[in-house]
Amino acid sequence: MSEQTKELDKFELHLEEMLEKLRQCQQQKRVETCSACELFLKCELRREYVEAVYNSMSKGATGGFEF
């Protein structure tokens, strides 16, 4: 496996980990989507998930992501 492939896998693995954390949080709060949660706009976990999605799409090739 090349170094570039390993780097790409790192982003995908992190995304999968964040998705699982998000699903667990939704189950704990008994919501089907983050937008139904009272912490929607202030949620650190959601922010980290969005960042993981962005990084998996860009493979870390660009700067940070603000939303």
N, CA and C atoms as a LAMMPS dump frame, in Angstrom:
ITEM: TIMESTEP
0
ITEM: NUMBER OF ATOMS
201
ITEM: BOX BOUNDS ff ff ff
-5.0000000000000000e+02 5.0000000000000000e+02
-5.0000000000000000e+02 5.0000000000000000e+02
-5.0000000000000000e+02 5.0000000000000000e+02
ITEM: ATOMS id mol type element x y z
1 1 1 N 0.843 -1.172 0
2 1 2 C 0 0 0
3 1 3 C 0.889 1.236 0
4 2 1 N 0.616 2.172 -0.902
5 2 2 C 1.441 3.372 -0.993
6 2 3 C 1.122 4.333 0.15
7 3 1 N 2.029 5.264 0.37
8 3 2 C 1.827 6.269 1.423
9 3 3 C 0.592 7.115 1.125
10 4 1 N 0.376 7.427 -0.161
11 4 2 C -0.785 8.24 -0.535
12 4 3 C -2.08 7.489 -0.223
13 5 1 N -2.115 6.198 -0.497
14 5 2 C -3.304 5.388 -0.206
15 5 3 C -3.548 5.331 1.295
16 6 1 N -2.488 5.187 2.08
17 6 2 C -2.618 5.173 3.537
18 6 3 C -3.194 6.487 4.035
19 7 1 N -2.728 7.601 3.444
20 7 2 C -3.207 8.924 3.834
21 7 3 C -4.699 9.054 3.525
22 8 1 N -5.12 8.584 2.369
23 8 2 C -6.531 8.638 1.999
24 8 3 C -7.36 7.795 2.953
25 9 1 N -6.866 6.622 3.29
26 9 2 C -7.573 5.736 4.211
27 9 3 C -7.737 6.385 5.581
28 10 1 N -6.774 7.168 5.997
29 10 2 C -6.823 7.851 7.29
30 10 3 C -8.042 8.77 7.356
31 11 1 N -8.297 9.506 6.305
32 11 2 C -9.436 10.414 6.271
33 11 3 C -10.757 9.648 6.279
34 12 1 N -10.815 8.57 5.528
35 12 2 C -12.037 7.758 5.489
36 12 3 C -12.304 7.088 6.837
37 13 1 N -11.262 6.602 7.472
38 13 2 C -11.405 5.964 8.776
39 13 3 C -11.902 6.963 9.814
40 14 1 N -11.332 8.149 9.806
41 14 2 C -11.767 9.185 10.75
42 14 3 C -13.235 9.547 10.512
43 15 1 N -13.631 9.64 9.254
44 15 2 C -15.023 9.943 8.931
45 15 3 C -15.951 8.864 9.478
46 16 1 N -15.591 7.613 9.311
47 16 2 C -16.42 6.51 9.819
48 16 3 C -16.518 6.555 11.346
49 17 1 N -15.41 6.876 12.013
50 17 2 C -15.422 6.992 13.476
51 17 3 C -16.342 8.125 13.925
52 18 1 N -16.279 9.253 13.25
53 18 2 C -17.116 10.39 13.607
54 18 3 C -18.585 10.091 13.341
55 19 1 N -18.871 9.395 12.259
56 19 2 C -20.249 9.033 11.944
57 19 3 C -20.83 8.127 13.026
58 20 1 N -20.044 7.199 13.515
59 20 2 C -20.506 6.306 14.581
60 20 3 C -20.758 7.097 15.866
61 21 1 N -19.885 8.021 16.198
62 21 2 C -20.081 8.856 17.387
63 21 3 C -21.356 9.684 17.26
64 22 1 N -21.594 10.216 16.065
65 22 2 C -22.792 11.007 15.821
66 22 3 C -24.048 10.153 15.974
67 23 1 N -24.028 8.968 15.432
68 23 2 C -25.18 8.057 15.557
69 23 3 C -25.449 7.696 17.019
70 24 1 N -24.392 7.446 17.769
71 24 2 C -24.558 7.135 19.188
72 24 3 C -25.175 8.309 19.938
73 25 1 N -24.73 9.503 19.641
74 25 2 C -25.266 10.696 20.276
75 25 3 C -26.752 10.846 19.941
76 26 1 N -27.107 10.651 18.678
77 26 2 C -28.508 10.756 18.271
78 26 3 C -29.365 9.722 18.994
79 27 1 N -28.842 8.516 19.153
80 27 2 C -29.585 7.48 19.873
81 27 3 C -29.772 7.863 21.336
82 28 1 N -28.742 8.375 21.968
83 28 2 C -28.819 8.779 23.374
84 28 3 C -29.854 9.883 23.575
85 29 1 N -29.898 10.816 22.628
86 29 2 C -30.812 11.953 22.749
87 29 3 C -32.183 11.665 22.135
88 30 1 N -32.307 10.458 21.561
89 30 2 C -33.558 10.02 20.943
90 30 3 C -34.035 10.983 19.856
91 31 1 N -33.118 11.33 18.969
92 31 2 C -33.436 12.147 17.799
93 31 3 C -32.972 11.395 16.556
94 32 1 N -33.656 11.628 15.456
95 32 2 C -33.276 10.949 14.213
96 32 3 C -32.275 11.755 13.395
97 33 1 N -32.163 13.021 13.687
98 33 2 C -31.258 13.894 12.961
99 33 3 C -30.735 14.97 13.902
100 34 1 N -29.566 15.473 13.618
101 34 2 C -28.986 16.516 14.464
102 34 3 C -29.846 17.777 14.477
103 35 1 N -30.51 18.07 13.376
104 35 2 C -31.315 19.291 13.321
105 35 3 C -32.485 19.259 14.302
106 36 1 N -32.846 18.089 14.807
107 36 2 C -33.908 17.969 15.802
108 36 3 C -33.394 18.172 17.225
109 37 1 N -32.101 18.309 17.378
110 37 2 C -31.478 18.457 18.696
111 37 3 C -31.408 19.929 19.081
112 38 1 N -31.626 20.2 20.364
113 38 2 C -31.574 21.578 20.854
114 38 3 C -30.172 22.182 20.767
115 39 1 N -29.148 21.364 20.681
116 39 2 C -27.763 21.843 20.603
117 39 3 C -27.24 21.941 19.168
118 40 1 N -28.118 21.806 18.207
119 40 2 C -27.755 21.726 16.79
120 40 3 C -26.669 22.722 16.373
121 41 1 N -26.846 23.992 16.651
122 41 2 C -25.891 25.007 16.186
123 41 3 C -24.666 25.143 17.076
124 42 1 N -24.717 24.61 18.289
125 42 2 C -23.61 24.762 19.235
126 42 3 C -22.841 23.465 19.459
127 43 1 N -23.195 22.409 18.778
128 43 2 C -22.662 21.079 19.051
129 43 3 C -21.23 20.902 18.517
130 44 1 N -20.319 20.598 19.421
131 44 2 C -18.916 20.365 19.048
132 44 3 C -18.769 19.07 18.243
133 45 1 N -19.514 18.037 18.615
134 45 2 C -19.448 16.762 17.897
135 45 3 C -19.89 16.934 16.44
136 46 1 N -20.959 17.664 16.239
137 46 2 C -21.449 17.926 14.883
138 46 3 C -20.408 18.712 14.082
139 47 1 N -19.772 19.702 14.721
140 47 2 C -18.741 20.495 14.043
141 47 3 C -17.582 19.597 13.622
142 48 1 N -17.171 18.694 14.514
143 48 2 C -16.08 17.768 14.195
144 48 3 C -16.479 16.822 13.063
145 49 1 N -17.738 16.399 13.054
146 49 2 C -18.216 15.521 11.98
147 49 3 C -18.19 16.255 10.635
148 50 1 N -18.685 17.48 10.609
149 50 2 C -18.682 18.264 9.362
150 50 3 C -17.25 18.449 8.87
151 51 1 N -16.345 18.713 9.785
152 51 2 C -14.929 18.864 9.428
153 51 3 C -14.363 17.551 8.865
154 52 1 N -14.747 16.421 9.457
155 52 2 C -14.29 15.114 8.966
156 52 3 C -14.824 14.85 7.559
157 53 1 N -16.069 15.24 7.308
158 53 2 C -16.645 15.086 5.961
159 53 3 C -15.845 15.926 4.971
160 54 1 N -15.605 17.166 5.321
161 54 2 C -14.839 18.065 4.454
162 54 3 C -13.447 17.497 4.174
163 55 1 N -12.771 17.03 5.225
164 55 2 C -11.429 16.483 5.047
165 55 3 C -11.429 15.208 4.223
166 56 1 N -12.456 14.386 4.354
167 56 2 C -12.509 13.165 3.55
168 56 3 C -12.731 13.499 2.076
169 57 1 N -13.455 14.596 1.823
170 57 2 C -13.681 15.013 0.434
171 57 3 C -12.439 15.65 -0.164
172 58 1 N -11.736 16.459 0.629
173 58 2 C -10.567 17.178 0.107
174 58 3 C -9.265 16.428 0.355
175 59 1 N -9.337 15.351 1.154
176 59 2 C -8.153 14.559 1.531
177 59 3 C -7.089 15.429 2.161
178 60 1 N -7.536 16.464 2.876
179 60 2 C -6.612 17.331 3.609
180 60 3 C -5.805 18.27 2.73
181 61 1 N -6.176 18.398 1.463
182 61 2 C -5.375 19.183 0.51
183 61 3 C -5.542 20.677 0.675
184 62 1 N -6.554 21.129 1.404
185 62 2 C -6.783 22.555 1.532
186 62 3 C -6.794 22.938 3.001
187 63 1 N -7.03 24.216 3.26
188 63 2 C -7.029 24.74 4.619
189 63 3 C -8.246 24.298 5.401
190 64 1 N -8.458 24.95 6.505
191 64 2 C -9.551 24.606 7.41
192 64 3 C -10.918 24.896 6.819
193 65 1 N -11.929 24.553 7.572
194 65 2 C -13.296 24.715 7.11
195 65 3 C -14.082 25.464 8.169
196 66 1 N -14.698 26.561 7.786
197 66 2 C -15.516 27.349 8.695
198 66 3 C -16.964 27.251 8.234
199 67 1 N -17.88 27.124 9.191
200 67 2 C -19.307 27.155 8.825
201 67 3 C -20.084 27.917 9.855
